[in-house]
Structures are given as C-alpha cells and as structure tokens.
Amino acid sequence: MSRRNTGVTPQVVNAHACPVREVLDRVAGKWSVQILVAAAHGPIRFTELERGIEGISRRMLTLTLRNLERDGLVTRTVHPTVPPRVEYQLTPVARELHETLQRLTAWAERNRTYVAESRATYDERHAPDLVDGGGA
C-alpha cells in the first residue's frame, strides 16, 4: 500500500513515537525501575535507596530521582529537621506503573527458563557463525 493511500508518513509516525519512546526510555531504565520498586511500599529516604540499590552511584541516584520527580512519578518531601530528612514517594501514576512492572516481573519469572533454553539452543545452532564472524 502506498503512503498516499494510508496517510501515514515518517513525520506522522515520528511525531507519535518520539514522545512515547521518551517516556518508555525513562520509566524502563535500569535505575528507574529499581527506584520505583524500592519506593513502592511507601516513603523512602535517599540513603535507604542508595543502600538498597546495588551498583548505583550517588550522582546517578540523584539524577534519576530528579528525572522521576520532573516526570511526575515521585514526589520529594523535605522535612525541616537538622539535618534535613528527604523522602521520596510514588505518585498515583507511578503506582499504576508499578502494577505493570509487577506483571512484567511475574512474566519474566515464569519465562526465564524458557528464555535461557532458547538462548542455549540458538547459541548451539549459531556457534560457527559466532566464531568466524559469519553474517546475519
């Protein structure tokens, strides 16, 4: 079917896909997912997140939290204590996202053996290609 008949142009596709891709890139990021899961049980402090998320640097945690706050997925509350106590909490939109992440995690758990077996089968079939740099 020609473009003329469908009314779909690359510009139309990109105009729709770019904002969606931006949102998915943000919420599906390695650190974002872990923060959303960690904060799902109620308010959580920065230091608790830092200790609970293995491998995240303080700077990356700060940047990711800032972006999640900017996107309306977490709220940041500063309590007037000395030193200030800062807590992060999921917004209702993020709670909805967390439900989706739980379903995705359950799917991954149910299918991890299948995926591992499929990878092994593929690797066995394509081992010569992997060694000699054969084409796709």
N, CA, C and O atoms as CSV, one atom per row, in Angstrom:
chain,resi,resn,atom,element,x,y,z
A,1,MET,N,N,0.843,-1.171,0.000
A,1,MET,CA,C,0.000,0.000,0.000
A,1,MET,C,C,0.888,1.234,0.000
A,1,MET,O,O,1.876,1.278,0.733
A,2,SER,N,N,0.569,2.203,-0.780
A,2,SER,CA,C,1.410,3.391,-0.864
A,2,SER,C,C,1.130,4.327,0.303
A,2,SER,O,O,0.076,4.259,0.936
A,3,ARG,N,N,2.085,5.193,0.572
A,3,ARG,CA,C,1.939,6.171,1.632
A,3,ARG,C,C,0.734,7.070,1.379
A,3,ARG,O,O,0.048,7.495,2.309
A,4,ARG,N,N,0.496,7.346,0.116
A,4,ARG,CA,C,-0.597,8.241,-0.252
A,4,ARG,C,C,-1.936,7.653,0.192
A,4,ARG,O,O,-2.835,8.391,0.592
A,5,ASN,N,N,-2.069,6.345,0.123
A,5,ASN,CA,C,-3.330,5.708,0.485
A,5,ASN,C,C,-3.540,5.588,1.984
A,5,ASN,O,O,-4.684,5.571,2.438
A,6,THR,N,N,-2.479,5.507,2.759
A,6,THR,CA,C,-2.626,5.313,4.206
A,6,THR,C,C,-2.625,6.621,4.989
A,6,THR,O,O,-3.164,6.690,6.094
A,7,GLY,N,N,-2.031,7.635,4.427
A,7,GLY,CA,C,-1.905,8.889,5.151
A,7,GLY,C,C,-0.818,8.846,6.207
A,7,GLY,O,O,-0.655,9.800,6.968
A,8,VAL,N,N,-0.071,7.749,6.262
A,8,VAL,CA,C,0.990,7.608,7.244
A,8,VAL,C,C,2.313,7.989,6.597
A,8,VAL,O,O,2.746,7.384,5.616
A,9,THR,N,N,2.934,8.994,7.163
A,9,THR,CA,C,4.236,9.449,6.673
A,9,THR,C,C,5.241,9.259,7.792
A,9,THR,O,O,4.853,9.105,8.950
A,10,PRO,N,N,6.518,9.268,7.468
A,10,PRO,CA,C,7.517,9.182,8.543
A,10,PRO,C,C,7.330,10.280,9.593
A,10,PRO,O,O,7.578,10.052,10.777
A,11,GLN,N,N,6.901,11.451,9.172
A,11,GLN,CA,C,6.698,12.549,10.117
A,11,GLN,C,C,5.567,12.229,11.098
A,11,GLN,O,O,5.670,12.527,12.288
A,12,VAL,N,N,4.488,11.622,10.594
A,12,VAL,CA,C,3.368,11.259,11.465
A,12,VAL,C,C,3.795,10.195,12.465
A,12,VAL,O,O,3.477,10.285,13.651
A,13,VAL,N,N,4.512,9.195,11.988
A,13,VAL,CA,C,4.979,8.122,12.872
A,13,VAL,C,C,5.913,8.681,13.928
A,13,VAL,O,O,5.759,8.369,15.109
A,14,ASN,N,N,6.875,9.496,13.535
A,14,ASN,CA,C,7.839,10.059,14.486
A,14,ASN,C,C,7.183,11.006,15.481
A,14,ASN,O,O,7.570,11.043,16.649
A,15,ALA,N,N,6.201,11.766,15.035
A,15,ALA,CA,C,5.522,12.697,15.930
A,15,ALA,C,C,4.836,11.944,17.062
A,15,ALA,O,O,4.779,12.435,18.190
A,16,HIS,N,N,4.317,10.759,16.770
A,16,HIS,CA,C,3.669,9.957,17.797
A,16,HIS,C,C,4.682,9.136,18.591
A,16,HIS,O,O,4.580,9.032,19.813
A,17,ALA,N,N,5.641,8.563,17.908
A,17,ALA,CA,C,6.568,7.617,18.536
A,17,ALA,C,C,7.569,8.305,19.461
A,17,ALA,O,O,7.899,7.754,20.511
A,18,CYS,N,N,8.051,9.466,19.110
A,18,CYS,CA,C,9.092,10.113,19.910
A,18,CYS,C,C,8.669,10.368,21.352
A,18,CYS,O,O,9.405,9.992,22.264
A,19,PRO,N,N,7.514,10.992,21.600
A,19,PRO,CA,C,7.121,11.197,22.997
A,19,PRO,C,C,6.908,9.876,23.737
A,19,PRO,O,O,7.269,9.759,24.908
A,20,VAL,N,N,6.329,8.890,23.069
A,20,VAL,CA,C,6.123,7.587,23.702
A,20,VAL,C,C,7.468,6.940,24.008
A,20,VAL,O,O,7.668,6.395,25.094
A,21,ARG,N,N,8.384,6.999,23.054
A,21,ARG,CA,C,9.711,6.416,23.250
A,21,ARG,C,C,10.425,7.108,24.408
A,21,ARG,O,O,11.093,6.448,25.204
A,22,GLU,N,N,10.290,8.424,24.509
A,22,GLU,CA,C,10.915,9.154,25.614
A,22,GLU,C,C,10.402,8.669,26.967
A,22,GLU,O,O,11.184,8.447,27.891
A,23,VAL,N,N,9.096,8.508,27.077
A,23,VAL,CA,C,8.506,8.051,28.332
A,23,VAL,C,C,8.970,6.633,28.637
A,23,VAL,O,O,9.371,6.340,29.764
A,24,LEU,N,N,8.919,5.753,27.643
A,24,LEU,CA,C,9.346,4.371,27.866
A,24,LEU,C,C,10.819,4.296,28.218
A,24,LEU,O,O,11.206,3.525,29.096
A,25,ASP,N,N,11.650,5.088,27.546
A,25,ASP,CA,C,13.078,5.095,27.870
A,25,ASP,C,C,13.290,5.503,29.329
A,25,ASP,O,O,14.141,4.939,30.016
A,26,ARG,N,N,12.527,6.468,29.792
A,26,ARG,CA,C,12.698,6.965,31.159
A,26,ARG,C,C,12.244,5.934,32.180
A,26,ARG,O,O,12.974,5.624,33.121
A,27,VAL,N,N,11.036,5.401,31.996
A,27,VAL,CA,C,10.494,4.517,33.029
A,27,VAL,C,C,11.051,3.103,32.951
A,27,VAL,O,O,10.959,2.349,33.920
A,28,ALA,N,N,11.625,2.735,31.815
A,28,ALA,CA,C,12.166,1.380,31.674
A,28,ALA,C,C,13.661,1.335,31.944
A,28,ALA,O,O,14.276,0.273,31.843
A,29,GLY,N,N,14.244,2.455,32.280
A,29,GLY,CA,C,15.668,2.489,32.545
A,29,GLY,C,C,16.028,1.641,33.756
A,29,GLY,O,O,15.232,1.473,34.679
A,30,LYS,N,N,17.225,1.122,33.729
A,30,LYS,CA,C,17.720,0.232,34.787
A,30,LYS,C,C,17.491,0.813,36.182
A,30,LYS,O,O,16.952,0.138,37.059
A,31,TRP,N,N,17.891,2.037,36.378
A,31,TRP,CA,C,17.798,2.628,37.707
A,31,TRP,C,C,16.382,3.055,38.041
A,31,TRP,O,O,15.959,2.942,39.192
A,32,SER,N,N,15.643,3.543,37.058
A,32,SER,CA,C,14.262,3.979,37.310
A,32,SER,C,C,13.419,2.835,37.830
A,32,SER,O,O,12.687,2.992,38.808
A,33,VAL,N,N,13.517,1.683,37.181
A,33,VAL,CA,C,12.732,0.521,37.601
A,33,VAL,C,C,13.071,0.159,39.037
A,33,VAL,O,O,12.171,-0.082,39.842
A,34,GLN,N,N,14.346,0.117,39.367
A,34,GLN,CA,C,14.746,-0.265,40.717
A,34,GLN,C,C,14.269,0.745,41.758
A,34,GLN,O,O,13.871,0.365,42.859
A,35,ILE,N,N,14.308,2.016,41.412
A,35,ILE,CA,C,13.825,3.048,42.338
A,35,ILE,C,C,12.321,2.915,42.523
A,35,ILE,O,O,11.829,2.991,43.649
A,36,LEU,N,N,11.588,2.719,41.440
A,36,LEU,CA,C,10.135,2.591,41.533
A,36,LEU,C,C,9.741,1.379,42.372
A,36,LEU,O,O,8.794,1.444,43.156
A,37,VAL,N,N,10.454,0.294,42.208
A,37,VAL,CA,C,10.171,-0.907,43.005
A,37,VAL,C,C,10.503,-0.650,44.474
A,37,VAL,O,O,9.729,-1.018,45.358
A,38,ALA,N,N,11.642,-0.025,44.736
A,38,ALA,CA,C,12.060,0.233,46.116
A,38,ALA,C,C,11.106,1.194,46.836
A,38,ALA,O,O,10.892,1.069,48.042
A,39,ALA,N,N,10.547,2.130,46.112
A,39,ALA,CA,C,9.683,3.146,46.722
A,39,ALA,C,C,8.213,2.728,46.752
A,39,ALA,O,O,7.364,3.500,47.199
A,40,ALA,N,N,7.908,1.539,46.293
A,40,ALA,CA,C,6.509,1.108,46.173
A,40,ALA,C,C,5.826,0.880,47.517
A,40,ALA,O,O,4.598,0.888,47.595
A,41,HIS,N,N,6.597,0.680,48.558
A,41,HIS,CA,C,5.997,0.348,49.853
A,41,HIS,C,C,5.822,1.560,50.752
A,41,HIS,O,O,5.583,1.410,51.951
A,42,GLY,N,N,5.936,2.740,50.199
A,42,GLY,CA,C,5.748,3.936,51.000
A,42,GLY,C,C,6.952,4.841,50.914
A,42,GLY,O,O,7.901,4.553,50.184
A,43,PRO,N,N,6.923,5.934,51.653
A,43,PRO,CA,C,8.036,6.890,51.587
A,43,PRO,C,C,9.364,6.209,51.904
A,43,PRO,O,O,9.451,5.340,52.772
A,44,ILE,N,N,10.387,6.629,51.177
A,44,ILE,CA,C,11.716,6.057,51.376
A,44,ILE,C,C,12.743,7.176,51.303
A,44,ILE,O,O,12.623,8.096,50.494
A,45,ARG,N,N,13.737,7.086,52.146
A,45,ARG,CA,C,14.767,8.117,52.201
A,45,ARG,C,C,15.845,7.862,51.164
A,45,ARG,O,O,16.041,6.734,50.711
A,46,PHE,N,N,16.535,8.923,50.798
A,46,PHE,CA,C,17.610,8.854,49.810
A,46,PHE,C,C,18.641,7.804,50.211
A,46,PHE,O,O,19.050,6.981,49.391
A,47,THR,N,N,19.058,7.836,51.478
A,47,THR,CA,C,20.097,6.899,51.921
A,47,THR,C,C,19.617,5.449,51.880
A,47,THR,O,O,20.409,4.538,51.636
A,48,GLU,N,N,18.326,5.233,52.117
A,48,GLU,CA,C,17.788,3.873,52.011
A,48,GLU,C,C,17.832,3.399,50.560
A,48,GLU,O,O,18.161,2.245,50.283
A,49,LEU,N,N,17.502,4.290,49.652
A,49,LEU,CA,C,17.593,3.942,48.228
A,49,LEU,C,C,19.038,3.649,47.838
A,49,LEU,O,O,19.322,2.683,47.129
A,50,GLU,N,N,19.927,4.485,48.305
A,50,GLU,CA,C,21.343,4.334,47.972
A,50,GLU,C,C,21.890,2.991,48.475
A,50,GLU,O,O,22.636,2.313,47.769
A,51,ARG,N,N,21.518,2.625,49.677
A,51,ARG,CA,C,21.968,1.340,50.235
A,51,ARG,C,C,21.269,0.154,49.576
A,51,ARG,O,O,21.863,-0.913,49.421
A,52,GLY,N,N,20.009,0.342,49.190
A,52,GLY,CA,C,19.205,-0.768,48.685
A,52,GLY,C,C,19.371,-1.086,47.211
A,52,GLY,O,O,18.996,-2.172,46.768
A,53,ILE,N,N,19.925,-0.161,46.446
A,53,ILE,CA,C,20.071,-0.372,45.002
A,53,ILE,C,C,21.543,-0.598,44.708
A,53,ILE,O,O,22.341,0.337,44.655
A,54,GLU,N,N,21.874,-1.845,44.520
A,54,GLU,CA,C,23.268,-2.231,44.317
A,54,GLU,C,C,23.830,-1.643,43.027
A,54,GLU,O,O,23.225,-1.757,41.960
A,55,GLY,N,N,24.992,-1.015,43.142
A,55,GLY,CA,C,25.708,-0.520,41.978
A,55,GLY,C,C,25.379,0.901,41.556
A,55,GLY,O,O,26.040,1.446,40.672
A,56,ILE,N,N,24.378,1.510,42.165
A,56,ILE,CA,C,24.022,2.875,41.756
A,56,ILE,C,C,24.924,3.869,42.492
A,56,ILE,O,O,25.150,3.757,43.696
A,57,SER,N,N,25.423,4.825,41.745
A,57,SER,CA,C,26.238,5.870,42.370
A,57,SER,C,C,25.318,6.944,42.951
A,57,SER,O,O,24.154,7.061,42.567
A,58,ARG,N,N,25.845,7.697,43.854
A,58,ARG,CA,C,25.071,8.788,44.460
A,58,ARG,C,C,24.610,9.779,43.379
A,58,ARG,O,O,23.474,10.252,43.396
A,59,ARG,N,N,25.504,10.076,42.457
A,59,ARG,CA,C,25.154,11.013,41.374
A,59,ARG,C,C,24.035,10.455,40.486
A,59,ARG,O,O,23.105,11.181,40.135
A,60,MET,N,N,24.122,9.160,40.120
A,60,MET,CA,C,23.101,8.570,39.265
A,60,MET,C,C,21.768,8.492,39.994
A,60,MET,O,O,20.718,8.703,39.387
A,61,LEU,N,N,21.796,8.192,41.284
A,61,LEU,CA,C,20.568,8.168,42.067
A,61,LEU,C,C,19.939,9.559,42.095
A,61,LEU,O,O,18.729,9.703,41.916
A,62,THR,N,N,20.756,10.569,42.317
A,62,THR,CA,C,20.265,11.953,42.340
A,62,THR,C,C,19.642,12.332,41.003
A,62,THR,O,O,18.538,12.875,40.961
A,63,LEU,N,N,20.345,12.047,39.911
A,63,LEU,CA,C,19.835,12.401,38.575
A,63,LEU,C,C,18.550,11.650,38.247
A,63,LEU,O,O,17.607,12.231,37.710
A,64,THR,N,N,18.514,10.372,38.568
A,64,THR,CA,C,17.331,9.570,38.253
A,64,THR,C,C,16.138,10.021,39.079
A,64,THR,O,O,15.029,10.125,38.556
A,65,LEU,N,N,16.348,10.288,40.358
A,65,LEU,CA,C,15.258,10.794,41.192
A,65,LEU,C,C,14.756,12.138,40.680
A,65,LEU,O,O,13.550,12.384,40.651
A,66,ARG,N,N,15.669,12.997,40.279
A,66,ARG,CA,C,15.291,14.308,39.752
A,66,ARG,C,C,14.423,14.146,38.501
A,66,ARG,O,O,13.413,14.832,38.343
A,67,ASN,N,N,14.829,13.228,37.614
A,67,ASN,CA,C,14.053,12.995,36.393
A,67,ASN,C,C,12.691,12.371,36.697
A,67,ASN,O,O,11.690,12.736,36.080
A,68,LEU,N,N,12.650,11.441,37.636
A,68,LEU,CA,C,11.370,10.839,38.005
A,68,LEU,C,C,10.449,11.873,38.649
A,68,LEU,O,O,9.236,11.847,38.441
A,69,GLU,N,N,11.023,12.770,39.421
A,69,GLU,CA,C,10.224,13.850,40.011
A,69,GLU,C,C,9.724,14.786,38.914
A,69,GLU,O,O,8.560,15.186,38.920
A,70,ARG,N,N,10.584,15.128,37.994
A,70,ARG,CA,C,10.213,16.003,36.868
A,70,ARG,C,C,9.085,15.389,36.043
A,70,ARG,O,O,8.192,16.092,35.570
A,71,ASP,N,N,9.139,14.050,35.876
A,71,ASP,CA,C,8.120,13.350,35.096
A,71,ASP,C,C,6.836,13.106,35.883
A,71,ASP,O,O,5.878,12.553,35.342
A,72,GLY,N,N,6.805,13.505,37.137
A,72,GLY,CA,C,5.604,13.341,37.941
A,72,GLY,C,C,5.417,11.941,38.487
A,72,GLY,O,O,4.295,11.545,38.805
A,73,LEU,N,N,6.505,11.182,38.600
A,73,LEU,CA,C,6.401,9.809,39.079
A,73,LEU,C,C,6.765,9.662,40.554
A,73,LEU,O,O,6.327,8.715,41.207
A,74,VAL,N,N,7.555,10.582,41.078
A,74,VAL,CA,C,7.840,10.586,42.513
A,74,VAL,C,C,7.675,12.003,43.045
A,74,VAL,O,O,7.847,12.990,42.330
A,75,THR,N,N,7.338,12.060,44.315
A,75,THR,CA,C,7.321,13.355,44.999
A,75,THR,C,C,8.472,13.366,45.984
A,75,THR,O,O,8.837,12.335,46.550
A,76,ARG,N,N,9.028,14.525,46.178
A,76,ARG,CA,C,10.158,14.719,47.087
A,76,ARG,C,C,9.676,15.614,48.212
A,76,ARG,O,O,9.187,16.721,47.985
A,77,THR,N,N,9.826,15.112,49.434
A,77,THR,CA,C,9.405,15.872,50.602
A,77,THR,C,C,10.620,16.109,51.490
A,77,THR,O,O,11.304,15.169,51.895
A,78,VAL,N,N,10.876,17.380,51.785
A,78,VAL,CA,C,11.973,17.745,52.677
A,78,VAL,C,C,11.368,18.094,54.029
A,78,VAL,O,O,10.580,19.032,54.146
A,79,HIS,N,N,11.745,17.325,55.053
A,79,HIS,CA,C,11.263,17.576,56.407
A,79,HIS,C,C,12.225,18.535,57.107
A,79,HIS,O,O,13.442,18.355,57.047
A,80,PRO,N,N,11.680,19.549,57.767
A,80,PRO,CA,C,12.527,20.581,58.394
A,80,PRO,C,C,13.192,20.091,59.679
A,80,PRO,O,O,12.815,20.490,60.781
A,81,THR,N,N,14.162,19.240,59.519
A,81,THR,CA,C,14.936,18.754,60.662
A,81,THR,C,C,16.394,19.078,60.401
A,81,THR,O,O,16.757,19.515,59.309
A,82,VAL,N,N,17.223,18.862,61.402
A,82,VAL,CA,C,18.655,19.071,61.234
A,82,VAL,C,C,19.339,17.739,61.466
A,82,VAL,O,O,19.278,17.212,62.577
A,83,PRO,N,N,19.990,17.171,60.455
A,83,PRO,CA,C,19.991,17.617,59.058
A,83,PRO,C,C,18.629,17.350,58.417
A,83,PRO,O,O,17.842,16.554,58.930
A,84,PRO,N,N,18.353,18.019,57.296
A,84,PRO,CA,C,17.054,17.819,56.650
A,84,PRO,C,C,16.848,16.351,56.271
A,84,PRO,O,O,17.769,15.681,55.805
A,85,ARG,N,N,15.633,15.872,56.477
A,85,ARG,CA,C,15.284,14.499,56.100
A,85,ARG,C,C,14.476,14.585,54.816
A,85,ARG,O,O,13.450,15.262,54.762
A,86,VAL,N,N,14.945,13.894,53.783
A,86,VAL,CA,C,14.289,13.928,52.474
A,86,VAL,C,C,13.717,12.553,52.181
A,86,VAL,O,O,14.410,11.541,52.280
A,87,GLU,N,N,12.433,12.533,51.816
A,87,GLU,CA,C,11.766,11.281,51.475
A,87,GLU,C,C,11.181,11.364,50.075
A,87,GLU,O,O,10.774,12.425,49.603
A,88,TYR,N,N,11.154,10.218,49.438
A,88,TYR,CA,C,10.572,10.103,48.107
A,88,TYR,C,C,9.411,9.131,48.173
A,88,TYR,O,O,9.455,8.127,48.884
A,89,GLN,N,N,8.369,9.452,47.414
A,89,GLN,CA,C,7.182,8.612,47.420
A,89,GLN,C,C,6.615,8.562,46.002
A,89,GLN,O,O,6.702,9.537,45.256
A,90,LEU,N,N,6.037,7.420,45.639
A,90,LEU,CA,C,5.436,7.286,44.317
A,90,LEU,C,C,4.150,8.094,44.226
A,90,LEU,O,O,3.397,8.199,45.194
A,91,THR,N,N,3.914,8.655,43.063
A,91,THR,CA,C,2.652,9.325,42.785
A,91,THR,C,C,1.637,8.260,42.347
A,91,THR,O,O,2.022,7.122,42.080
A,92,PRO,N,N,0.355,8.611,42.269
A,92,PRO,CA,C,-0.639,7.633,41.798
A,92,PRO,C,C,-0.308,7.075,40.401
A,92,PRO,O,O,-0.540,5.896,40.136
A,93,VAL,N,N,0.218,7.900,39.534
A,93,VAL,CA,C,0.595,7.427,38.195
A,93,VAL,C,C,1.710,6.393,38.293
A,93,VAL,O,O,1.697,5.393,37.574
A,94,ALA,N,N,2.667,6.626,39.173
A,94,ALA,CA,C,3.767,5.678,39.353
A,94,ALA,C,C,3.275,4.392,40.004
A,94,ALA,O,O,3.806,3.317,39.724
A,95,ARG,N,N,2.271,4.486,40.867
A,95,ARG,CA,C,1.708,3.270,41.467
A,95,ARG,C,C,1.073,2.401,40.381
A,95,ARG,O,O,1.194,1.176,40.403
A,96,GLU,N,N,0.410,3.037,39.452
A,96,GLU,CA,C,-0.155,2.303,38.312
A,96,GLU,C,C,0.969,1.647,37.506
A,96,GLU,O,O,0.862,0.486,37.111
A,97,LEU,N,N,2.027,2.389,37.271
A,97,LEU,CA,C,3.183,1.843,36.562
A,97,LEU,C,C,3.779,0.673,37.339
A,97,LEU,O,O,4.172,-0.327,36.739
A,98,HIS,N,N,3.851,0.782,38.652
A,98,HIS,CA,C,4.402,-0.290,39.479
A,98,HIS,C,C,3.592,-1.573,39.306
A,98,HIS,O,O,4.167,-2.660,39.263
A,99,GLU,N,N,2.275,-1.464,39.205
A,99,GLU,CA,C,1.446,-2.645,38.966
A,99,GLU,C,C,1.849,-3.310,37.645
A,99,GLU,O,O,1.929,-4.535,37.557
A,100,THR,N,N,2.098,-2.497,36.635
A,100,THR,CA,C,2.537,-3.022,35.343
A,100,THR,C,C,3.901,-3.685,35.473
A,100,THR,O,O,4.127,-4.757,34.912
A,101,LEU,N,N,4.813,-3.053,36.210
A,101,LEU,CA,C,6.139,-3.637,36.427
A,101,LEU,C,C,6.037,-4.968,37.165
A,101,LEU,O,O,6.803,-5.889,36.882
A,102,GLN,N,N,5.114,-5.081,38.096
A,102,GLN,CA,C,4.931,-6.343,38.808
A,102,GLN,C,C,4.481,-7.441,37.848
A,102,GLN,O,O,4.952,-8.575,37.936
A,103,ARG,N,N,3.568,-7.108,36.929
A,103,ARG,CA,C,3.121,-8.094,35.942
A,103,ARG,C,C,4.271,-8.485,35.025
A,103,ARG,O,O,4.425,-9.659,34.688
A,104,LEU,N,N,5.080,-7.506,34.618
A,104,LEU,CA,C,6.231,-7.791,33.762
A,104,LEU,C,C,7.239,-8.670,34.505
A,104,LEU,O,O,7.783,-9.614,33.931
A,105,THR,N,N,7.484,-8.364,35.758
A,105,THR,CA,C,8.404,-9.167,36.562
A,105,THR,C,C,7.874,-10.599,36.705
A,105,THR,O,O,8.643,-11.555,36.611
A,106,ALA,N,N,6.579,-10.746,36.929
A,106,ALA,CA,C,5.987,-12.082,37.052
A,106,ALA,C,C,6.149,-12.850,35.736
A,106,ALA,O,O,6.456,-14.042,35.740
A,107,TRP,N,N,5.940,-12.158,34.614
A,107,TRP,CA,C,6.132,-12.797,33.296
A,107,TRP,C,C,7.581,-13.254,33.149
A,107,TRP,O,O,7.839,-14.375,32.711
A,108,ALA,N,N,8.521,-12.391,33.514
A,108,ALA,CA,C,9.940,-12.738,33.391
A,108,ALA,C,C,10.277,-13.937,34.270
A,108,ALA,O,O,11.033,-14.817,33.860
A,109,GLU,N,N,9.728,-13.973,35.459
A,109,GLU,CA,C,9.979,-15.099,36.358
A,109,GLU,C,C,9.419,-16.395,35.774
A,109,GLU,O,O,10.083,-17.431,35.801
A,110,ARG,N,N,8.201,-16.334,35.251
A,110,ARG,CA,C,7.589,-17.532,34.661
A,110,ARG,C,C,8.347,-18.024,33.438
A,110,ARG,O,O,8.373,-19.226,33.172
A,111,ASN,N,N,8.962,-17.119,32.691
A,111,ASN,CA,C,9.547,-17.480,31.404
A,111,ASN,C,C,11.066,-17.468,31.363
A,111,ASN,O,O,11.643,-17.655,30.292
A,112,ARG,N,N,11.723,-17.259,32.477
A,112,ARG,CA,C,13.188,-17.156,32.469
A,112,ARG,C,C,13.853,-18.447,32.025
A,112,ARG,O,O,14.864,-18.404,31.324
A,113,THR,N,N,13.313,-19.595,32.416
A,113,THR,CA,C,13.887,-20.870,31.992
A,113,THR,C,C,13.720,-21.047,30.489
A,113,THR,O,O,14.644,-21.476,29.798
A,114,TYR,N,N,12.540,-20.716,29.993
A,114,TYR,CA,C,12.286,-20.803,28.551
A,114,TYR,C,C,13.277,-19.933,27.770
A,114,TYR,O,O,13.838,-20.380,26.770
A,115,VAL,N,N,13.490,-18.712,28.217
A,115,VAL,CA,C,14.416,-17.799,27.535
A,115,VAL,C,C,15.841,-18.339,27.595
A,115,VAL,O,O,16.560,-18.305,26.596
A,116,ALA,N,N,16.250,-18.835,28.754
A,116,ALA,CA,C,17.600,-19.391,28.890
A,116,ALA,C,C,17.788,-20.588,27.956
A,116,ALA,O,O,18.829,-20.712,27.310
A,117,GLU,N,N,16.800,-21.456,27.883
A,117,GLU,CA,C,16.882,-22.616,26.988
A,117,GLU,C,C,16.908,-22.183,25.524
A,117,GLU,O,O,17.651,-22.747,24.720
A,118,SER,N,N,16.111,-21.200,25.186
A,118,SER,CA,C,16.094,-20.689,23.806
A,118,SER,C,C,17.438,-20.093,23.434
A,118,SER,O,O,17.920,-20.302,22.320
A,119,ARG,N,N,18.043,-19.363,24.336
A,119,ARG,CA,C,19.367,-18.788,24.078
A,119,ARG,C,C,20.404,-19.885,23.853
A,119,ARG,O,O,21.217,-19.809,22.932
A,120,ALA,N,N,20.362,-20.905,24.708
A,120,ALA,CA,C,21.321,-22.006,24.577
A,120,ALA,C,C,21.141,-22.714,23.238
A,120,ALA,O,O,22.124,-23.027,22.567
A,121,THR,N,N,19.903,-22.968,22.847
A,121,THR,CA,C,19.626,-23.618,21.564
A,121,THR,C,C,20.121,-22.756,20.415
A,121,THR,O,O,20.759,-23.260,19.490
A,122,TYR,N,N,19.838,-21.481,20.466
A,122,TYR,CA,C,20.284,-20.554,19.421
A,122,TYR,C,C,21.804,-20.547,19.343
A,122,TYR,O,O,22.374,-20.642,18.255
A,123,ASP,N,N,22.464,-20.434,20.497
A,123,ASP,CA,C,23.924,-20.378,20.532
A,123,ASP,C,C,24.537,-21.653,19.968
A,123,ASP,O,O,25.549,-21.598,19.268
A,124,GLU,N,N,23.938,-22.795,20.264
A,124,GLU,CA,C,24.441,-24.056,19.714
A,124,GLU,C,C,24.313,-24.086,18.192
A,124,GLU,O,O,25.236,-24.506,17.494
A,125,ARG,N,N,23.175,-23.643,17.688
A,125,ARG,CA,C,22.942,-23.639,16.241
A,125,ARG,C,C,23.839,-22.649,15.518
A,125,ARG,O,O,24.234,-22.882,14.375
A,126,HIS,N,N,24.161,-21.549,16.178
A,126,HIS,CA,C,24.913,-20.477,15.520
A,126,HIS,C,C,26.356,-20.373,15.992
A,126,HIS,O,O,27.024,-19.380,15.703
A,127,ALA,N,N,26.842,-21.356,16.698
A,127,ALA,CA,C,28.218,-21.318,17.208
A,127,ALA,C,C,29.244,-21.083,16.119
A,127,ALA,O,O,30.151,-20.276,16.323
A,128,PRO,N,N,29.152,-21.756,14.954
A,128,PRO,CA,C,30.141,-21.473,13.894
A,128,PRO,C,C,30.085,-20.021,13.423
A,128,PRO,O,O,31.117,-19.423,13.120
A,129,ASP,N,N,28.883,-19.460,13.362
A,129,ASP,CA,C,28.750,-18.057,12.946
A,129,ASP,C,C,29.422,-17.132,13.941
A,129,ASP,O,O,30.033,-16.133,13.562
A,130,LEU,N,N,29.304,-17.472,15.223
A,130,LEU,CA,C,29.864,-16.612,16.266
A,130,LEU,C,C,31.383,-16.668,16.258
A,130,LEU,O,O,32.038,-15.676,16.578
A,131,VAL,N,N,31.957,-17.817,15.897
A,131,VAL,CA,C,33.411,-17.973,15.892
A,131,VAL,C,C,34.031,-17.299,14.693
A,131,VAL,O,O,35.023,-16.581,14.828
A,132,ASP,N,N,33.447,-17.523,13.490
A,132,ASP,CA,C,34.078,-16.991,12.281
A,132,ASP,C,C,33.514,-15.636,11.866
A,132,ASP,O,O,33.863,-15.115,10.807
A,133,GLY,N,N,32.647,-15.069,12.694
A,133,GLY,CA,C,32.096,-13.747,12.366
A,133,GLY,C,C,31.154,-13.786,11.187
A,133,GLY,O,O,31.027,-12.800,10.461
A,134,GLY,N,N,30.485,-14.919,10.984
A,134,GLY,CA,C,29.549,-15.085,9.868
A,134,GLY,C,C,28.443,-14.061,9.873
A,134,GLY,O,O,28.117,-13.472,10.904
A,135,GLY,N,N,27.880,-13.863,8.722
A,135,GLY,CA,C,26.827,-12.849,8.559
A,135,GLY,C,C,25.541,-13.237,9.241
A,135,GLY,O,O,25.357,-14.373,9.678
A,136,ALA,N,N,24.665,-12.277,9.319
A,136,ALA,CA,C,23.385,-12.474,9.991
A,136,ALA,C,C,22.416,-13.242,9.133
A,136,ALA,O,O,21.286,-13.494,9.552
